[in-house]
Amino acid sequence: MTAAPADTPPRLTRLTFHGPLSEARATRLVERLTRTNPATVLDIGCGWGELMLRLLTAAPAAKGVGIDLNAEDLARGRQNATDRGLSARVDFVKESALGTARGPADLVLCLGSGHALSEAEPPTHTAEVLRELRRLVADGGRVLLGEGFWQRTPTPGELSGMWPGASAEELYDLAGLVELAVAAGFRPEWIETAGMAEWEEFESGYQADAEVWLAGHGDHPLAAETRERLDRHRRAWMSYRGVLGLAYLTLVPTT
């Protein structure tokens, strides 16, 4: 991973996964998802593709492709692949996932990256993402979908503190999300959700490096911009904490 210059805020160095995912859950996911001996893995909105790299390590005959638009994250993924002796079996590609022809793959990962597959507005967005995932997975394969859902209906006050334009209609509850997956041509092999400890580990790790940097660089030219960004994100997290959930759905395509 390329480090940020010493006089600028570091970025995401405290995170192993770009999402609320514990080591214990990741280990269980890798074990479950490699039972079918996938030969091809496609990671949509991969970031640095940590879970994909672990899957490739556990499935030595498999090859992987991760697609994303963030060059810095892709570079981190390539470096991690090289460090683990996986560079010959994985490609990190900077491109859009909209309408991608990269499938079908035996295993498709889409972890918090549904926005990369559809530009539709809610509530049709989630259904379109699931239809795209069904198109991208081979018969007999698996999809691991990490998707947001409401743990309870958010109040107007909570919504006003979240991301711009947040609405109660934007996400489904867990039952509604699973039913959408079934309607798109899947059966749910496994339904699980991120716990509070996973959320707190992720959200704190997401901010921690820059928070520590800011504490010691209050007169830096980037200080005001960094403070505003950190404060905005923390306040949003405090608004969706305990309200926004993340489901990890292991989906089997129907034929």
C-alpha positions as CSV (number, residue, x, y, z in Angstrom):
1,M,0.0,0.0,0.0
2,T,1.3,3.5,-0.9
3,A,1.5,5.7,2.2
4,A,0.2,9.2,2.1
5,P,2.8,12.0,2.2
6,A,3.8,12.8,5.8
7,D,2.2,16.2,5.7
8,T,-1.2,15.0,4.5
9,P,-3.9,13.0,6.3
10,P,-3.3,9.2,6.0
11,R,-6.2,7.2,4.4
12,L,-7.8,4.0,5.7
13,T,-4.6,2.4,7.0
14,R,-6.4,1.1,10.0
15,L,-8.9,-0.9,8.0
16,T,-8.4,-4.5,6.9
17,F,-11.8,-4.6,5.1
18,H,-13.7,-1.6,3.7
19,G,-16.8,-2.4,5.6
20,P,-18.1,-3.8,8.9
21,L,-16.6,-7.2,8.6
22,S,-14.8,-9.0,11.5
23,E,-11.9,-11.5,11.1
24,A,-14.1,-14.2,12.5
25,R,-16.9,-13.6,10.0
26,A,-14.5,-13.3,7.1
27,T,-13.0,-16.7,8.0
28,R,-16.4,-18.3,8.0
29,L,-17.3,-16.7,4.7
30,V,-14.2,-17.9,3.0
31,E,-14.8,-21.4,4.3
32,R,-18.4,-21.4,3.0
33,L,-17.8,-19.8,-0.3
34,T,-14.9,-22.1,-1.3
35,R,-16.9,-25.3,-0.7
36,T,-18.0,-25.3,-4.3
37,N,-14.4,-24.9,-5.6
38,P,-14.9,-21.7,-7.7
39,A,-12.6,-21.3,-10.6
40,T,-13.4,-17.6,-11.2
41,V,-14.1,-14.8,-8.7
42,L,-15.5,-11.4,-9.7
43,D,-15.4,-8.6,-7.1
44,I,-17.6,-5.7,-7.9
45,G,-16.5,-2.3,-6.5
46,C,-13.6,-4.3,-5.0
47,G,-11.6,-1.5,-3.3
48,W,-8.4,-3.3,-2.3
49,G,-10.2,-6.7,-2.5
50,E,-9.1,-8.2,0.8
51,L,-11.8,-10.8,0.9
52,M,-11.2,-11.8,-2.7
53,L,-7.5,-12.3,-2.0
54,R,-8.3,-14.5,1.0
55,L,-10.7,-16.5,-1.2
56,L,-8.0,-17.0,-3.8
57,T,-5.6,-18.1,-1.1
58,A,-8.1,-20.7,0.0
59,A,-9.0,-21.8,-3.5
60,P,-5.6,-22.2,-5.2
61,A,-7.1,-23.1,-8.6
62,A,-9.2,-20.0,-8.8
63,K,-8.5,-16.7,-10.6
64,G,-10.0,-13.3,-9.7
65,V,-10.9,-10.0,-11.2
66,G,-11.6,-6.9,-9.1
67,I,-13.1,-3.8,-10.7
68,D,-13.3,-0.4,-9.1
69,L,-12.8,3.3,-10.0
70,N,-10.5,4.2,-7.1
71,A,-6.9,4.0,-8.3
72,E,-5.4,4.2,-4.8
73,D,-7.4,1.3,-3.5
74,L,-6.6,-0.7,-6.6
75,A,-2.9,-0.1,-6.1
76,R,-3.2,-1.3,-2.5
77,G,-4.9,-4.5,-3.8
78,R,-2.2,-5.1,-6.4
79,Q,0.5,-4.7,-3.7
80,N,-1.2,-7.0,-1.3
81,A,-1.6,-9.6,-4.1
82,T,2.1,-9.3,-4.9
83,D,3.1,-9.7,-1.2
84,R,1.0,-12.9,-0.9
85,G,2.2,-14.4,-4.2
86,L,-1.2,-14.0,-5.9
87,S,-0.4,-11.5,-8.6
88,A,-0.5,-14.1,-11.3
89,R,-4.0,-15.1,-10.4
90,V,-5.7,-11.8,-9.9
91,D,-6.3,-8.6,-11.9
92,F,-7.3,-5.2,-10.3
93,V,-8.9,-3.2,-13.1
94,K,-10.0,0.4,-13.1
95,E,-13.3,0.5,-14.9
96,S,-17.0,1.0,-14.3
97,A,-19.1,-2.0,-13.4
98,L,-22.2,-0.7,-15.1
99,G,-23.3,-3.2,-17.7
100,T,-20.0,-5.1,-17.2
101,A,-19.2,-8.1,-19.4
102,R,-16.8,-9.6,-16.9
103,G,-19.2,-12.4,-16.0
104,P,-20.4,-15.0,-15.6
105,A,-18.2,-16.0,-12.7
106,D,-18.4,-18.9,-10.3
107,L,-18.3,-16.5,-7.3
108,V,-19.4,-12.8,-7.4
109,L,-18.7,-10.5,-4.5
110,C,-20.6,-7.2,-4.2
111,L,-19.9,-5.8,-0.7
112,G,-21.5,-2.5,-0.1
113,S,-21.0,-1.7,-3.8
114,G,-24.5,-2.1,-5.3
115,H,-24.2,1.5,-6.5
116,A,-21.6,0.4,-9.0
117,L,-24.2,-1.8,-10.8
118,S,-27.1,0.5,-11.2
119,E,-27.9,4.2,-11.5
120,A,-31.6,3.6,-10.8
121,E,-33.2,5.6,-8.0
122,P,-34.7,3.9,-5.0
123,P,-36.8,1.8,-4.5
124,T,-36.0,0.2,-7.9
125,H,-32.3,0.4,-7.4
126,T,-31.9,-2.7,-5.2
127,A,-34.0,-5.0,-7.5
128,E,-31.9,-3.9,-10.5
129,V,-28.7,-4.6,-8.6
130,L,-29.9,-8.2,-7.8
131,R,-30.9,-8.8,-11.4
132,E,-27.4,-7.7,-12.5
133,L,-25.9,-10.1,-10.0
134,R,-28.0,-12.9,-11.3
135,R,-26.7,-12.1,-14.8
136,L,-23.1,-12.1,-13.6
137,V,-23.0,-15.4,-11.7
138,A,-22.7,-18.8,-13.3
139,D,-25.3,-21.5,-12.7
140,G,-24.2,-23.5,-9.7
141,G,-22.1,-20.5,-8.4
142,R,-22.6,-18.2,-5.5
143,V,-23.1,-14.4,-4.9
144,L,-22.0,-12.8,-1.7
145,L,-24.0,-9.6,-1.4
146,G,-23.3,-7.0,1.3
147,E,-26.3,-4.7,1.3
148,G,-27.7,-2.1,3.6
149,F,-31.1,-2.4,5.2
150,W,-33.1,-0.6,7.9
151,Q,-33.0,-2.4,11.2
152,R,-36.0,-0.2,12.1
153,T,-37.7,2.7,10.4
154,P,-35.6,5.8,10.8
155,T,-37.1,8.9,12.3
156,P,-37.2,12.2,10.3
157,G,-34.5,13.5,12.7
158,E,-32.3,10.6,12.2
159,L,-32.7,10.8,8.4
160,S,-31.8,14.5,8.4
161,G,-28.4,13.7,10.0
162,M,-27.5,10.9,7.5
163,W,-26.2,11.3,4.0
164,P,-27.7,14.0,1.8
165,G,-31.2,13.0,0.6
166,A,-31.6,10.0,2.9
167,S,-35.1,8.7,2.9
168,A,-37.0,5.9,4.6
169,E,-37.9,4.5,1.2
170,E,-34.2,4.2,0.2
171,L,-33.7,0.8,1.8
172,Y,-35.7,-2.2,2.7
173,D,-35.9,-4.1,5.9
174,L,-34.1,-7.4,6.1
175,A,-37.1,-9.5,5.2
176,G,-37.9,-7.3,2.2
177,L,-34.3,-7.5,1.0
178,V,-34.3,-11.3,1.1
179,E,-37.6,-11.4,-0.7
180,L,-36.1,-9.2,-3.5
181,A,-33.2,-11.6,-3.8
182,V,-35.6,-14.5,-4.2
183,A,-37.6,-12.6,-6.9
184,A,-34.4,-11.9,-8.8
185,G,-33.6,-15.6,-9.2
186,F,-31.8,-16.7,-6.0
187,R,-32.3,-18.8,-3.0
188,P,-30.7,-17.6,0.3
189,E,-28.1,-20.1,1.4
190,W,-27.1,-18.0,4.4
191,I,-28.5,-14.8,5.9
192,E,-26.3,-12.9,8.4
193,T,-25.9,-9.3,9.5
194,A,-23.0,-7.2,10.8
195,G,-23.0,-6.7,14.5
196,M,-22.5,-3.5,16.5
197,A,-18.9,-4.4,17.3
198,E,-18.2,-4.8,13.6
199,W,-19.8,-1.5,12.8
200,E,-17.8,0.3,15.6
201,E,-14.6,-1.3,14.4
202,F,-15.2,-0.1,10.9
203,E,-16.5,3.4,11.6
204,S,-13.7,4.1,14.1
205,G,-11.1,2.7,11.8
206,Y,-12.4,4.7,8.9
207,Q,-11.7,7.9,10.8
208,A,-8.9,7.1,13.2
209,D,-5.8,7.9,11.1
210,A,-7.1,11.3,10.0
211,E,-8.4,12.1,13.5
212,V,-4.9,11.5,15.0
213,W,-3.3,13.5,12.1
214,L,-5.7,16.4,12.7
215,A,-5.1,16.5,16.4
216,G,-1.4,17.3,15.7
217,H,-1.9,19.5,12.5
218,G,-4.4,22.1,13.5
219,D,-2.6,24.8,11.6
220,H,-2.1,22.8,8.4
221,P,-3.6,24.1,5.2
222,L,-5.7,21.0,5.0
223,A,-6.9,21.1,8.6
224,A,-10.2,22.9,8.0
225,E,-11.2,20.7,5.1
226,T,-10.2,17.5,7.1
227,R,-12.1,18.6,10.2
228,E,-15.2,19.4,8.2
229,R,-15.1,16.0,6.5
230,L,-14.4,14.0,9.7
231,D,-17.1,15.9,11.7
232,R,-19.7,15.4,8.9
233,H,-19.0,11.7,8.7
234,R,-19.0,11.2,12.5
235,R,-22.4,13.0,12.9
236,A,-23.8,10.9,10.1
237,W,-22.6,7.7,11.8
238,M,-24.2,8.8,15.1
239,S,-27.5,9.3,13.2
240,Y,-27.5,5.8,11.5
241,R,-25.8,3.9,14.4
242,G,-28.2,1.1,15.3
243,V,-30.6,2.0,12.5
244,L,-28.6,1.1,9.4
245,G,-27.8,-2.5,9.1
246,L,-25.6,-4.4,6.7
247,A,-26.7,-7.9,5.5
248,Y,-24.3,-10.5,4.2
249,L,-26.4,-12.7,1.9
250,T,-24.9,-15.8,0.4
251,L,-27.1,-16.4,-2.6
252,V,-27.5,-19.5,-4.8
253,P,-28.8,-18.8,-8.4
254,T,-31.9,-20.8,-9.4
255,T,-32.0,-22.5,-12.7
